[in-house]
Amino acid sequence: MYSSNGSDILRPAATIVIVAPIKKIDDEIEYNDKFNYKVLMMKRNAKGSFVNAHVFPGGNVDPSDSSKEWSSANLTPEFEFTKIMERDQSSTTSLTTSKICAIRETFEECGILLTKPNVKFDLTEAKRWRDKIHNDANEFISLCKKFKLKPAIEELDLFYNWITPRTELKRYNVNFYLTIIPYDDVSYTDIVADGEETTQLNWFTPEEALTAFRKSEINLFPPQWYTLTELFEYKKLFQLRVMLNSKKRIVVPMMPEFMKDDKTNRRYFVLPGDFQHSTTPDHVRKTNPNARHRFYFDFKKKTILNLEMNIGYGNANKSRL
């Protein structure tokens, strides 16, 4: 919901882009120029902030995610802190807390439990624990204690940090993590939606998801669409791993800012690096006055039209739509 008077309150949240091989393979060349992996997406219910949209599993940070029980029970490493700054709002969130939130929400919403050691429940037992955690997030601590599990926070790579535009009444500060799970750790049939917050689960290649979006078969919000657009450039798992391990990749807060072209009446959102974005330094505007990092949006249909980018933020293809 857009408003001229958005909120200054940012709610911390976390989500995981879960990538899994299509089948057990040793030869990364297999599939030729096709994708050899798929990404898990969930369709939200008709309530809340993501009405009927396909998203990655995740949710809001709960106080239990930063409970002292995690460190006192030796369930996680020492808490590490990072500060994500915004122009008029700052928030200090532990990366460990954020990752625990993402892992807890993922298990609750789809049944994938990212822990060390890996443990697999039958559907009945998994549902019992998922329901308990849905009703009380502290039950995730109980689960880990009972089975001597540690959330596999080291397996989550920070991929993006998205901040809801100031024009929104409800705003979130969301860490997007990416993890590649082994073929043996995933069953495409045993992973099921919770039936409450999510109504269905889908495994898509990035191409399949973007094609479905273009055909209006699924609905994507800008952060999910942007993520899939970047993943489109990596068709093989080894390419994803190289990208994740690259020291050149820098995660910066991605807060879209609303703009309107008075001449054409075209409306769009600018992202960091665009010459119109508030975080772009003046000297950059002067040296590169044509810098573009923006996406155009149809407010009537509430859908993204296309991405325009001529700067080096990831590998998102400006012509994907």
N, C-alpha and C positions, 0 to 999 in steps of 0.2 A: 504494500500500500504506500503510495507516494504522497508526500506532504511537503509544503514549503517550510514546515517547522519540524524537522526530524528530531530524533532523540540523541542525546549525548552519551547515553548509557550503552556500553558495549558488554554483551554477554559472551563469556569465553565458551568456545565449543571446539570440537575436533571431529575429523572424519578420516576414513581410510580408503584409499584407492587400492582395492585388492586385485592383484593380477595373478592369473593361474595359467599354466600351459594347457593347450587344447588336448594334447595327449602326451604320453611319456615318450620323449625323443632324446636321442643323443646327438643327432646331427641338426645343428641350428639352420642348415641350408634348406632343410625340408620345408615344404610349402612354397618354394620358389619366392615369388614376390608377395605372398599372402601372409597374413598375421598368423603367428604360431602361439598366440595367447588370447585370453579373453579377460574382460573386466567385469566385476560384479556390480550391478546396479539394482536399486530397489525402487518400487513405485510407492510413494507416500499416499496416505489416505486423503480424503477430501477435507480434512481439517488442518489447522496449524499454518505454519509459514510456507510450506512447500506443497500446496494443494495439487494432488494427482501428478506431481513431478517425479521424474526418475533422478535419484540422487545416489551418492555413495553412503555406505553405512556410517553412522555417527550420531552425535547429539551434544547436548549441553553438558558442561563440566558440573559435576556434583561435589559437594563438600567432602564426600567419602573418598573422592579421587586423590585428595591431598591429606588423607588421614595419616596420623603418625604411626598407625598400625602397619602401614606398608614398610616403613623403614625399621621400626622396632622388631618386626617379625622377619626382618632380613628378606623381604619379598622383592625389594627393588634396590638399585644402587643408591648412593647418596643423592638427595634431591638436587638437581641442577636448575638454575634459574636463568631465565632470559627475559629481557624487557622489550616489548613491542611497542614502539612509540607511534602515536598519531598526533597530528598538529595540535588538537585541543583536548586530547584524551590520552592518558597513558595507563597501561595496565601491566602488572607484573604477574606472569603466569609461569609456573614451573613446567618445563618441557616434560618432565616425568609425569606430572599431574595430567597434562594434556594427553599424553600417550596412553595413560591408564584409562582415561575417559574414553578415548577412541576404541580401545580394546574391549572395554566393558560394554559400550554401546553396540559394538559390532556383534558380540556374542548374543546380547539381548535381542537384537533385531533380526539376525539371520542364522545364528547358531554356530558361526565360525569362532573357535576359541584359540586365540593367538597367545600361547603360553609356552614356557619351558619348564619341564618337558611337555611335549605335545600329548594331549589326552583326547580320546574320542568317546563321547557318550552315545548311547542309543537314543533314538528320537524321543522316547518317553522321558528318559532321565534328563536329556538336554532341555526339553520343554519345561520340566519341573524347575530346573535352575533358572531358565530364562524368565519364567513367570515370577519367581522369587526376586530376581534382580530388578525386574520391571517395577515391582511393588516397593522395593527397598534396595537402593544402590549399594548399601553396606553389605548385602548378601554376596557381592562379588568378592569382597575380602574373605568372607566365610568360605566361599568356594575354593579360593586359592589356598587358604589355610588347611582345609580338609584334605585336599589332594596334593598338598605340598607343591604348588605351582607358582611360578613367577611370570607376570605379564611380560611378553617378549618385546619389550620396548626397544631393544637394540635392533630389532628387525624392521622398525619403522623409520623411513627416511622422510624428513620434512620436504615436501614438494611445493607447496604454496601456502601463503597466508592471505586469506581474503577478509576484508572488512566491509560490512554492509554500508552502502552510501548514506550520507547524512540526510538524504531526503526520505529515508525510511523511518517509520514509527518504531519498529522493532529492529534493533541492530545487533550484529554478532561479530565477534573476532574469532575466526575459524582457522585452525591449523589443518591443512590437508597433508596427510601422510600417504606414502606409497609403500606397499610391501609386495614382494613376489613370493607366493607360497608354492612349495613343491607339489608336483602332480599327486604324489601319494597322500598328501594332507588334505586333498579336496575331493568331495564327491558331488558331482553336479546334480544328483538326485536327492541327497540327504539334507541339503541346505534349503530351509523353508522360511517363508516370511512369518512374522509374529502374528499376523492377522489383526493387529491393532494399529500400530503406527505405520506398518507397511502392509500392502495388500498383495504384492507379487515380487518375485525376484527374477532377474534376467542376467544371463551371461552374454555380453556383447563383445565383439572386437570393436575397437574404436570406430572403424569404418561402418560397421553395422549400426552402432548407436547413432552416429551422425546422419546416416542415411534414413533411419527411422525418424529422427527429429525433422529432417528436411521434408519427409512425407507426412508430417504431423501425426505420426503414429505414437510418439512419446513426446513428453514435454521436458525440456531442460532449462535450468536456470543458468545465468552467465558463468558462474564458477565451474559448474560441471561441464558445460559446453566448451569452455576455454581449455579445461584440462584434457578433454577428449580430443580437441583439435591439436594440442601439442602431442599427445600420445600417437596420433595418426602418423606422425613422422617416424615412429619407431616400430617397425613391423616385427622385429625379432627380440626375444628376451635378452639376448646378449647386448643388443643395442641399448635397451633400457638400463641394463646394469652399468654399462660404460657411462651413460648420461648421468646416472645417480652418483657415480663415483667421481665425476668430473669436478675439479676444484673451481672451474670457471662458473659453475652454476651458483648464483646468489639468490636467496629467497628474500624478496622485499615485500612489504605490505601492499596488497593490491586493493586499493579502495577506489571504486569507480566514482567519478564526479560527473554530474549531469550537465550537459551543454545543449544549446539550441542555436542553429544557424538562422538568424533573422531574415536573411535573403531567401533561403530555400525552405525555411520552416522545418528543416530536417533536424531531428533530435537524436542525440547520441550520448554515450558515456566515454569519458577519457580515462586512461589508466596511466600509472607512473611511466615517465619517459616521454609522454606526449607533451608537445610544447604548451598545451593549454592546462595541463595538470598542475595543481597547486604545489606539488612536491618537486617539480622540475626547476632546478636552479636557474637564475636569470642568465648566467653566462652560457648555459646550454641552450636556452631559448635564442640567444643572439647568434651562437655558432651554428645552430641547427633549427632554424625557424619553421622548417617543414616536417619536423619529427612527428610521426603519427603512431599512436598506440591506442586505439579506440574501437568500440563496436557500436554499430547502429541498431536501433531498437524500434520495433513497431509497437507503440503503446496501446493501440486499439486491439491488436491481436495478441499482445503481450508475448512477443516472440523476438528473437535475435535475427537480424537480417544478414549482417556480415561483419567480419573483422578487418580492420585496416591497420597494418603495422609495417613500418619500414625501419624499425630499430631492433636491437638484439635482445629481446626478452623471450627466452625459450626458443622454440622452433615452430610456433603456431603459424599455420599457413593462412595468409590473408584472404586467399580465394577459396577456402574450404567450403563456404556456402555460396 
